Amino acid sequence: MKLLPHSSATLLIRTDFADQSSWDALHLAVSTPNKNDFLANVEFFEDGEFNGLVKDQILARVPAHHNHRLLIIADKDTLSSAELPLLVIDLVEEGPNEIRVIATELWGIENNLSLANMDFYEFAHAVDEDGVFRGF
């Protein structure tokens, strides 16, 4: 079983390889600074061995020395929606520890948690009725 690589940034893991144009759109959305020049510090990870894996299978591939609070997953749900709602998993927080966030708002969660400006529960309590965080 292949483990996730060590990274200096939070990993954004691709698990759906059906639509390259959606992946490219996601990459652009996450890599483009917002109007105040904020940008998520992520490393895009795409390896065909992760195709079709679900959350628990990915969590089993987190190495013991992993030093990031978050894992971000671009799965079929992400890449089949125009809003590109990524699955964000907090590896520290005890319930609720996962939410969906639209790609253009990923920077807010990643930046604020990495700087300890906010807690994950603040984002979890700000999701819309469909469980997706679209910003404050």
N, C-alpha and C positions, 0 to 999 in steps of 0.2 A: 504494500500500500504506500503510495507516494504521499509524503507530508507536504504541507504548505511551506513555501520558502521563507527564509528570514528576510525581512524587509525593513528599511528605515522609515517607511510610511505604512499607513493602514492599508491592508490588502482589499482590493475590490475584485472579487472572484467571479469569473464567467462560468456559468454552468449550463448555458443554452447556446448552441452553435448553429441554430436553424436559420437565423436571419442576420447576415453580416451588416446590412444597412442599419438595422436597429442598434447593433453593437457600436457601429461607427457614430450614430447619433448620440448614444449614451456617452461614449468617450468624449465627444465634443461638448455635450452639456456639462459634464463633470469637470472638464479641463478648462472651461471658460469662466474667468472671474466674474462675480456678480457686479452690480453697478457701483459697489463700494470697494471693488478689487479683492474681495474675499474669495478664497479658493480652498477646496478640500485638499488635504495632503494625503493623497492615495497613490498606490501603485497598482496599475491594472495587471491582473494575472489571468492569463488565458492558456489553458493546457487541456487538450482534448481528453485527457484522462479524467477530468472533472466534469465532463459532459453528462448531464442528467442527474448529478448528485444532488441530494437534498440536504437540508440543514444539519441533521444529525450525522450524516456521512462526512460532511465537511468538518464539523466540530471534532470528529474522531481523527482528523488529519492535522489538527493544530499541534505543532511540536511543543514539548515541555518548556522550552526556552522562549516561547512566544511572548513578546513584550508590548503588545498593543492591546488596548482596551476593546477595540471594535473589530468586527469582521463585517464586510459588506458583500452581499451576494447579488449578482445579476443573473436571475433565473428566467424561466419561461414567462412567469407573470410580469417580470420587469420588462422584458424585451418584446412582449406582445401588447404593451400599452403605450399610447402616445405620451403619457406623463413619465414613463420609465421609472416606476416605483421600486426602488432598490430595497432589499431586505437588509436591515441593519441590526446586528446582534451585539449586545453589550456583554462581554465576557466577565465583567466584574459584578454588575448589578444582579440582585436576586429579585426576580419577578416584578413587574413585567420587564423582560430583558430583550425584547425584539419589537421592532416596528418597521413599517414601510415608510420610505421618504422619497418624494419625487427628486429626480436627479439634480435639478437646479437648486434644491434646498439642502443637499448633502453637506455642503460646506458648513452650514450652521451647526449641525450636530457634531461633525468631526472637529471643527475648530473649538467649539465651546467645551467639549469633553476633554480634548487634549490639553487645553489650558486650565481645566478645572473651574471654568466660569459658571457652569451649570451642571446639573445632574441629569442622568438619562430619564428619570421619571418625569422631569419637566417636559421633555419632548413627548414621552409616552402619553402624558395627560393632555397634550395639545393636538392629538390626531383628530382627523375628521371622522364622521360617522362610519366611513368605510375602512377605518384603521390606517389611513395614510396621512403622514405629516406633510403639510404643504406650506409651512412657515407660520410665523406668529402674526 
